[in-house]
Amino acid sequence: MEGAEAASLLGEGDLGRLSEFKTYRRRWFLLAAVCLLNCSNAMLWLTFAPVADKTAVYFHISLEMVNWLSIVYLLISIPFGLVATWVLDSLGLRCAVILSAWLNMTGSTIRVFSVLKFLKLGSHRYWYLFTGQCLCALAQPLIIFSPTKLAALWFPDHQRATANVIASMCK
C-alpha cells in the first residue's frame, strides 16, 4: 500500500498517460506545408544569384546592389531570429507559419511590382524589389525555426527525428 500511495502522490501513474498523445494524419499535411514554405523562401532568397549580371543590366544597377538582395537575408535574420523565437514560443506554431506565408506572399507581390513596366516606377524599381526581398527575409527565421516545434508538437517520439530532418532539408 505504501508503494502505491507514494506513486500516486508523485504522479507516476499519470506519467504514462502524459507521454502518450494522440497523433493525427493531418500532421503529414502540416509537414508538407512547412516544407513547401521552406522551399519557396529559399527560392526567393537565391533567385538572383545565378543571374546576377542579367539582373544588374535589367535594373540598371551594379553587381554589388544585386548581391545586397541576398545579403539582406543574412542581416535581417540576426535580429529577427530573436523575434521569431518569441513568436514560436508565445504565439505558437500556427501563427508563425501563417505569418511566414503572408510575409513570403506580400514580399513576392512587391517584387513582381518591380518588373511591371506599365507601373512606370523608373529608378524606384530596384527599391520595390529590395523591399519585397526584405519582407521575404523576415519570413526566413520563422520558417527555419519551425521544424523542431512542428516535430515536438505533432509527431510521436519515434517520428520526431524523421519529421525534423524532412522539414529542415526542404530548402
Salt bridges, closest charged atoms under 4 A:
ASP14 OD1 - ARG17 NH2 2.20
ASP89 OD1 - LYS149 NZ 3.50
ASP157 OD1 - ARG160 NH1 2.52
